[in-house]
Amino acid sequence: MPQYGIKENLEKVQNIINEECIKAGRNSTEVTLVAVSKTKPVEMLNEAYEYGCRDFGENKVQELLDKYEAMPKDIRWHMIGHLQRNKVKYIVDKVYMIHSVDSLRLAQEISKEAVKKSVTVNILIEVNVANEETKFGVKVEDTLELVREIAKLPNIFVKGLMTIAPYVDDGEKNRKIFNKLCKLAVDIRKENIDNICMDLLSMGMSGDYPVAVSEGATHVRVGTGIFGSR
Ligand SMILES: *Cc1c(COP(=O)(O)O)cnc(C)c1O
């Protein structure tokens, strides 16, 4: 495989997103490309920033904080990794959205710290659609109940759902998983729960983001496809 630069990679990924949107009859402005920059140095993030990237995804609190300090302040930081409750306080006022909320206890902690800092935190509920034992995420059948409980908490705003699909050689193999997450969001939306919105779907990574876009993703999380292998 030829070695492209970050600029070429960003263009390529964005072009594929645009094509999938056209095929699906969607507007490409509905899809946000989150550049997953974990383990990559600030220089590489700055390069992506120069080419217009404003949404970055990190999976570790300390790394996110270091990069937050080092990078321009108009960046939207997405916390996409498993979050420990004792670290919530460091990021609630710095992240644009937390994609990985999968328990009431974590949501309560986010709410508590958000109240202290007088901010509102946007979150997504991480759903383990594939039912993989090794993965974090709430079970499909427990998601509605969790959303109902989180809806009662102050200063936390559920915007939608997130899932991490299995690693596959062919992204098509994950189509059912993405479709299932989308249907789950539709079902929860029908419940008309106060303070809940189900507009966002964070799904799709380097190996399967075109399929995720065709199934309704609003946020794709692409690392390797932009910055190269880790
Ligand atoms: C690392 C990571 C990604 C990006 O994975 P790539 O295969 O490199 O695109 C997306 N989502 C989450 C939650 C991750 O941890």
The ligand as a Gaussian input file, in Angstrom:
#p B3LYP/6-31G(d) Opt

LIG

0 1
 C       -8.715000       3.595000      18.230000
 C      -10.175000       3.811000      18.117000
 C      -10.769000       4.150000      16.894000
 C      -10.001000       4.304000      15.600000
 O       -9.547000       3.075000      15.127000
 P       -8.878000       2.930000      13.685000
 O       -9.103000       1.521000      13.316000
 O       -7.434000       3.271000      13.853000
 O       -9.557000       3.880000      12.762000
 C      -12.143000       4.369000      16.888000
 N      -12.889000       4.243000      18.002000
 C      -12.354000       3.912000      19.186000
 C      -13.238000       3.805000      20.371000
 C      -10.986000       3.677000      19.286000
 O      -10.472000       3.344000      20.482000

